[in-house]
Amino acid sequence: MSRIRERAASAVGRQGAILSACLLLLPVLAAPERAEAGRARPEPERAYQQLRPEPPIRSREEALEHLAGASPTELRRSAKLSVDQRIKDVLRHEALESLDQETQNSLHAEMLGVRSAFWDWDMDQLAQRGEALRRLLESGEIASAAPTREDGEELQERVGRLVEEIRMALALERCTRAREQRAWGPEEWLDCLLDDGPDD
């Protein structure tokens, strides 16, 4: 009986490892089209950094200069890279594998869904996955399932940053579409981003 339990536990562990590997091995892609909504107004620094993660943009003037010369494809790629980095931050936390299997599987499934949404450039799916991660975050399940309070707080913070990056990616897509429809310049485009999306 103990061997059966050991085999079952080993199989479950392998599933988690496979999901982690899938998340990290999916190629970095950029593509156009589709959008969904966000929430409260993001911090300007977050918006600027997602416009260009490396080296990050840190001022309005630099953001305007970058927007004046950047293509929508470049910006979408930048947003995806920012989300990918946050997913990797969550996966790298040692406490992730210590969570109970249900919480761990939920996190893996939603993060894999985020990457699949970028693969298909399905912004509706991305919004749904971001919302599911936000609900998981707000439920407190991650913090309570972690081995220590400190681990729980750190994991919560990393998942929170991922949720924020997803929200910004959605805002960027909505603002980029609005900019194309309304012939906005860099000023209007950036203000839309800082407002978390266009007025519909």
Secondary structure by P-SEA (a helix, b strand, c coil): caaaaaaaaaaaaaaaaaaaaaaaaccbbbbbbccccccccccaaaaaaaaccccccccaaaaaaaaacccaaaaaaaaaaaaaaaaaaaaaccccccccaaaaaaaaaaaaaaaaaaacccaaaaaaaaaaaaaaaaacccccccccaaaaaaaaaaaaaaaaaaaaaaaaaaaaaaaaaacccaaaaaaaaaaccccc
